[in-house]
Amino acid sequence: MKKTTKEPKDIERRRPPEEGRPEGAEIYSAPPPPSKGRIIGLDCHPDTFTAAVFKGTTPHDAVKLQTRPDMSLAKFLAWAAREFTRDDLFLMEAGSNSFEIHRRLLALGLRAVVMESCHVGKHAKTYADNDKMAAARIALVYLQGKAPCVWVPDALTRERRELLHAYTKAVEDRTAATNSLKGYLNQFTIRTGRRTLETPATEKWVLSQRDWTPLQLELLAGYYRNLRFQSERRKVLQRLIGRQICAEPLMLRCMKLLGIGQINAFALLAIIGDVRRFERPEKLVAYIGLNPGQRESGRGKHVKLGIGKRGRGDMRHLLVQGAHAVLRTGKATPLGQWGWKIFARRGNRNVAVTAVARKLVVQVWHLLTGNPPAALEADKSFATKLKKLTIMLGKSLRADLGLPSKVDACVEHLESQILAKTIFSTA
């Protein structure tokens, strides 16, 4: 007779993907409805919260007990702590502040689940909608069963994601500032070529190209102030990322992989979080959105859709950049050779780049789970990556981190004290 193990109700369970979802995608099901407790649908806004309290285990026997509209955060938390216990279950749609509300409810000793926004939003297309209806809809969607939920990141992962988002925004703002200055100069037929715009030498060269009016000089100074501000902001955030990398051995180990530099190594740990939630590398590939889609119907219809826009676009873009770097090495690495063979066979560089990026994700999964990866940088190339990291940190920040002041000594320290050479030897 087979033994059966009963899953705890508090633990989110995995389930097969729904129709229309990529195979292997990371999906969680909410815990079953509490038999003794109540379920609370919560519609979250930045400053107001509306709750709908139900009793029941299916949409047919569900009874609405009460609705509490337009509560402030303090009032909602006080009401939740006073009226509910761990037998009850709070449900909310994934949004900008849902993870924070989830954390605060757990701190009160209550249970909470963050439901996938896309799934809940499918039921919102009605002729009327308001906060009370939205709170009730969240509870009723959950009672229908098979409600997909999202993984709630831990505190450290959340902080890393916030830093990654700030850095990405800083890069975008710096690019916008650069393009604004170039666009202003273009109307005067001034092209800077390969000159670095924010350097004093380039600014002096620009001023010497024509006779500027006082108003034009003021406008030009404003463009340069904005560019210098955005450049400095990006450098500050990049140093914060470098501090995180030096404190996390797994990020340094990720840099040992081909095509994975400082930003990619940090972003991988920030977005993946706990790699144990992905049972196989295919699930991580699907989570990032690098798995090809397909559409089949009967015997005559078989359409390949490519990777599309599924998954984590922020991480996918960074990995695609890393794959381009691998292909630029050409025949210098086995992974680069493999990518160029795909390009020669398929005649499409984008297909080859995506395939290499998918390979990199698989290697990341093996590395984070403790398996020896295969697509490794040569020792000299890896030392160059560490040298760039060390120079970027600067002498003062290296001293704050307890690293050697000299660049070469710092590189040797990182290689000997942090990296596991028995796993990553390329000899």
Buried (B, 14 or more C-beta within 10 A) or exposed (E): EEEEEEEEBEEBEEEEBEEEBBEBBBBBBBBEBBEEBBBBBBBBEEEBBBBBBBBBBEBEEBEBEEBBBEBEBEEBBEBBBEBBEEEBBBBBBBBEBBBEBBBBBEEBEBBBBBBBBEBBEEEEEEEEEEBBBBBBBBBBBBBEEEBBBBBBBEEEBBEBBEBBEBBBEBBEBBEEBBEBBBEBBEEEEEEBEEEEBBEEEBBEEBEEEEEBEEEEEEEBEEBBEBBBBBBEBBBEBBBBBBBBBBEBBBBBBBBBBBBBBBBBBBBBBBBBBEBEBBEEBBBBBBBBBBBBBEEEEEEEEEEEEEBEEBBBEBBBEBBBBBBBBBBEBEEEBEBBEBBBEBBEEEEEBEBBBBBBBBBBBBBBBBBBEEEEBEBBBEBEBBBEBBBBBBBBBEEEBBEEEEBBEEBEEBBBBBBEEBBEEEBBEEE
